[in-house]
Amino acid sequence: MLSIMHQHIGFSSSSDLALLTLKGIGLQYIDTPSYSWDNRNRKDSHCTIQYCIDGEGAIEADGIKYPLRQKDAFIIDIPGASHYYLPKHSSHWEFIYLEFTKECLPLLWKIHRTIGPVIHFPEDSLFFRRMMEIYDMALNNELKSYFENARISYDFWLRLTEYAMTLSVSEISKVDHAKAFIDQNYYMEDLNLDLIAGHAGMSKYSLCKEFHKKYGVSPGKYLRELRISQACRLLMTKSDHTLQEIAQMVGYSNNNYFGKVFKAEKGISPDKYRKQSVKYDLVRAVYETPLI
């Protein structure tokens, strides 16, 4: 827990200029299970960025649940379709939050379209330090000027949006590595989303989002279709192999499960497919993949 004072500082403005400004900032330590904010019916109106310093929190945004661990931050519009809380398994959640006026909405929407509502910051990120600097300024009553507040707010949001755009470019490159990893290791029984995301250096959410954006399918569906397309080839070319052996060659240790997945994809069982294959030419894999 940070030794600095934990409190909320609010700001009010009487200017007739519609500039982006900081409405509130706070440092908070939560260890009560009842901590929960359902933002659908909140009466306050602002945009929030909340950065996890220690412990773990969670947020559900647009129907998707995200864990919030150290160096994770969520960016949301309040009121809105989100809900953040202390999950049952977490003992505490320490965070800093900044509340901004709605003039930042175009930038917030751009970030959401690009990488989603949750950002993970690297170890050497300047953003946490900048947040703490702003908090210290607020504690010392150094943000009394409306224009100084606006200047700091615009600078913060422009840097944040630029960082999100940089992440987006790197994610596109990473998703190519993820696909290559699947192509080269589809036969591994333990190949799963965690392993693929870890190899690519992406969160599971970012991997699924960017993979679907580029290839039109989720990583899981791509892996499943790839395995079945390879199984089709083997069923037609490896007549001396049993169904169990072919299942293992494409990543399924359980022959019954392999049969269910195969039938779900092809509409017939592997055995029937093999018997029919003598009447047809070799099928082509849906995706370009290396042969076994």
N, C-alpha and C positions, 0 to 999 in steps of 0.2 A: 504493500500500500504506500502510495506517495506521501511524503511527510508534509507537503504543502497543504494549505487550508482548502477544504472541500466545501464549496458553496456555489450558489447561483447568483449571477449578476445580470440584471436586465437593463435595457436601454429604451428610451422613448425619444421620439422626434416630432418636432412641430413644423418642420420645413414643408413647403408646398412642392418641393422637387421630388420626383419619384425615382430616387436612386437606390441601388442595392446597398443595404446596411445590415449590420449585425444587431439582432433584436435581443439576444441573450446568450450567455455562455456559462458553463458550469462544469464542475468536477464532482463526480459522485462515486460512492462505494456502496454497492447493494449486496446484501446477504439475506434478504427476506424473500421467501418463495412467492409471496403475494405481489411482488413487483411485476406489473403488467400494464402496457399501454396499447389499447385497441384504438387505432387512429381513424377508424371509419366515422366515428361520431364525435370526435373532439371539436370543441368550440374554438380553440386557438388556431391561428393561421400563420404558418411559417414553413420554411424548409430546414431540415435538420441534418447535420452530419454528426454521427456519434462513433467515436474511435475507442476500441477496446484496449485498455492499458494492461489489464491483468484479469485472470479468471475467464469466465465464458458466459456469453449471453446468447440470444437467438432472436431471429426476426422472421416473420412470414410476410412476404410481399407478393401480391398478385398470385396467391396460391402456392408459392414455392417457399419451403423452409430453408433457412441458412443458419448454420452455426456461426457464432461470432467469437473468435478467439483472438489472442494477442496480435495486434497490428492489423486486425480487420476493422473496417468501418462501413456503416451503412449510410446511404444518402436518400432521404425520402421527403415527400411533400405531405404536409399535415394541414387539414385532414386528408386521408387517402386510404387506399386498400392495403394497409399494412398493420402489423401487430408485433411489437417487440416485448420481450419478457426474460425473466431469469428461468432457465429450464430446470426441471426437477433434479437432474444429476449434478448441477453446478452449485458449488458452495458459495460463490461470490462472483461479482462482476464489477470491475472498476473501469470507469470510462470518463472521457471528456466529450462534451457535446457543444456544438455551436448552432445557434438558431438565426436564420437569415430571413429577410423580407422576400416576398414572392417575386421580386425582380430577377432573382437568380433562376427562375423556372426554365427559361430556354436552355440554359447551360445544364441544369439538372436533367432535363429530358434528353439532351444530347448524350450525356454520360450514361443514362439508362439504356438508350438505344444501342450504345456502343459496347458496354461491358456489363450492364445490369446495375442493380441497386447496391451491391456489395463490392468493396474494393479491398484488396490485400496490399498493404504497403511493405516495401522491402526493409531489411534490417537497418539500413543507413538512410531511411527516408527523412526528408526535411520537414514533412508535413506535421508530424507529431510535435517536433520542436517549435514549429510555427504556431501550432494551436496553443501550446503552453506559453509561448511569448505573448499571444493575444490575451490569454487568460490572466497572465501577470499584469499586463497593461490595464485590463479591466479592474483587477483587484486594487491597483494603484490609482484608479480614477483618471487614466490617461486617454480615455476615449470619449471625452465630453464633446469634442468638436464633431458635428454632423459630417463635415467633409473629410475629416481624418478617418472617421468610421467607414465612410463610403470607400475611401481610397484603399484601406486595408481589406475591406470586403471584396472589392473588385479584383484586387491583386490575388487574394486567396482563391477565388473561384476560377479565375483565368488560369492560374497555375494548376489547379486541380483538374480542370477540363483538358489542359494540355497533357497532363500525366495520363489521363484516361485514353486520350487519342494515341499516345505512345504505346500504351498497353495493348490497344486494339491491333496495331500493326504487328507487334511481337506475337500476339495470340494467333494471327493468321499463319505465321511461320511455324509456330509450335504445333498447330493442328495438322500440318503436313507431316511433321515428325510422328505425331500420334497415329496417323493413317499408315505410315511406313512401318511403324512398330507392330500394328495389327497385322499388316500384310506378311511380315516376316515371322510372326509368332502365333498365328491363329491356331496352330495345333497344340499349344500349351493349354492343359486342362485348367490351370489356375489363372488364366488371363482374364482380368476383370477391369471394370472402370477405374478402380483405385490404382491399379498397376499401370494402366495406360496413361491416366492423368499424371501420375507421379513421374513417369518416364518423360512425358512432354513438358513437365514443369508448369502444369496448369491446375486450376481448381476443377473439380468435377463439373460444376455449373458452367464454367467458361468453356471447358472442353465440349460438353454437349451442345451448348449454344453455337459455338464457332464451327464445330464439325457439321452440324445440321445446316448452318448457313452456307457452307462451302460445298457439301456433298449431298444435301437433301435428305439425309437419314441420320439417325442417332448413331453414336459409336457402337452401342449394343446391337442394334439392328444390322449395321454394316458387318460386324463380326459374325453374327448369326447367318446372314446371307452368304458371306464369304465361305464359311465352314460348309454350308450345305452345297454351294456350287462346287467346291472341291470334292465333297462326298459324291456328288453326281458323276464327276469325272472318274473317280476311283471305282465306283460301282460298275462303270462301263469298261474300264481298262484293266482292272485287277480282279479278274474272275476267280483267281485262286485265293483271294482274301475273304475271310468271313466278315459278316456285318459288324461283329464286335471289333475286329481288327481295324476296319475302316472307320468306325466310330472313334476309336482311340487315335487314329492318324489325323483326325480333324478336330481333336480337342474334347471329345466326349468319353468319359470313362464308363458311363452307364448306358448300356445299349438300349434299354427301354426309353430313357429320356431322349436319346438320339433319335429313336423312331418317332417319338411325339413331335420333336422339333422339325424333323424332316417332313412329316405328314402335314404339319401346319404350314410349311413353306411351299410344298409341292402338291399337296392334295392326295398323295398316295404314299404307301409305306416304302421304305428303302428296298425291300425284297421285290415288291411289284415293279418298282422303278427299274431295278436291275434286269428283270425278266423282259420288260418292254424295250430295254435299251438296244437289244440286238436288232430291232427293227428301224432304229433311227441313227442318224449320224451323231457324232459327239456334240454335246451341247457346249456352248461357249459360256464361260463364266460371265456373270453380270458385270463384274469389275475386273480391271486388269490386275492380275495377281501373279506372283511367282509360283511355279509349279513345285510340287514336293520333290 
